[in-house]
Amino acid sequence: MSFLEAILLGLIQGVTEFLPVSSDGHLAVLARLYGMNESARVPFTVMLHVATALAMIVFFMPVMVRLIGGLWAADPARRKQSWQMVLFILLASIPAALVGYKLGDWMESALSTPLLLGLMFIVTGAIVFGTRYARGGGTLNWWRALLIGVAQAVGIVPSISRSGATIAMGMYTGMDRGAAFEFSFLLAIPAILGAFVLELHKHASELVLVRGAYLAAGMLVAFVSGLAALYVLRRAVLSRRLHWFAYYCWAAGLAVILFLR
C-alpha cells in the first residue's frame, strides 16, 4: 500500500461512512480497481473505522452528554426520557447484532461481486430517493426503533448504506427528520464500536503489515472528512435534500455493473 492509497482510502472512508452512499461498497470497489493486498487493506480499513467512529463521537458529544446526564437527572421526566432512549437503542441494536454475528462474514464474501455491489448501490439510491415523499413529525417509540434496527441490519449488506437505510426508515415511519438523523447515529455508535472490536480481534496480527505513518495519515484524513460529511448530511436531512444522494448512488451502481470486472 502506497502513501497515496492510504490517503485515498482515508478520504473515501471518511466521506462515505456517513453520507448515504455506502463506505463498504466504495472500499470494495476501490480495492478491486487497484488490486490492493487484502491482508494489508482489511486491518487498515478497520483502523479507519476507528477514526470515523471518533468523528461521530465528537460530532454527537453534546447529544451524548445530555443523554448520559439525563439518566441520573433530578427531573423525573428527563430521567424517564433518557432511559427510554437507552432502551430504544438496545432494542434497535438486536437485529444487526444477530445478522452480523450469524451472516456478516458470509455477506462480505458472497455479496461482494461487481454485479451485486452495483445492484445494491442502485437499491440504496431507491431507498434514499423515497425520502423525498416522506412526511414526518412523529416521535420515537418502540416499534419505530425496532424497524430502524431492522434497517441497520439490512445495511450490513455491501453497498447498502447503513445511514441511508436507518434515516430513511425513521422518515418512512413518520419520525421528525432531525430525530431520525440523531437516532440513526446514536444507534450507530455501539454498532460500529462492536464491529470494530470483532474485526480487530480477527485482524490484529495483520496490523504489523501497515506502516505507521500511512496509518496515521489515513486515520487523520478519515476523521476530518468524516466530521465534514456529518455536517453535510445533517444539512441535507433537515433541508429535505437527502434524496439528492440517490442520483450519485444510481450512477455509481451503473458504473460498477458496466465497467468493473
ZITAUR-V106128 format. One record per backbone hydrogen bond with DSSP energy under -1.0 kcal/mol. NH is the residue of the N-H (numbers start at 1). CO is the residue of the C=O. Records with the same first field share a line. If there is no record, write none. Layout:
NH=CO / CO
This chain:
6=2
7=3
8=4
9=5
10=6
11=7
12=8
13=9
14=10
15=11
16=12
17=13
19=15
21=19
26=22
27=23
28=24
29=25
30=26
31=27
32=28
33=29
34=30
36=31
41=37
42=38
44=40
45=41
46=42
47=43
48=44
49=45
51=47
52=48
53=49
54=50
55=51
56=52
57=53
58=54
59=55
60=56
61=58
64=60
65=61
66=62
67=63
68=64
69=65
70=66
72=69
73=70
79=75
80=76
81=77
82=78
83=79
84=80
85=81
86=82
87=83
88=84
89=85
90=86
91=87
92=88
93=89
97=93
98=94
99=95
100=96
101=97
102=98
103=99
104=100
107=103
108=104
109=105
110=106
111=107
117=113
118=114
119=115
120=116
121=117
122=118
123=119
124=120
125=121
126=122
127=123
128=124
129=125
130=126
131=128
132=129
133=130
134=131
138=174
145=141
146=142
147=143
148=144
149=145
150=146
151=147
152=148
153=149
154=150
155=151
156=153
157=154
160=157
165=161
166=162
167=163
168=164
169=165
170=166
171=167
172=168
173=169
174=171
175=170
176=138
180=176
181=177
182=178
183=179
184=180
185=181
186=182
187=183
189=185
191=187
192=188
193=189
194=190
195=191
196=192
197=193
198=194
199=195
200=196
201=197
202=198
203=199
204=200
206=203
207=204
209=206
210=207
215=211
216=212
217=213
218=214
219=215
220=216
221=217
222=218
223=219
224=220
225=221
226=222
227=223
228=224
229=225
230=226
231=227
232=228
233=229
234=230
235=231
236=232
237=233
238=234
239=235
240=237
241=236
244=241
245=242
246=243
249=245
250=246
251=247
252=248
253=249
254=250
255=251
256=252
257=253
258=254
259=255
260=256
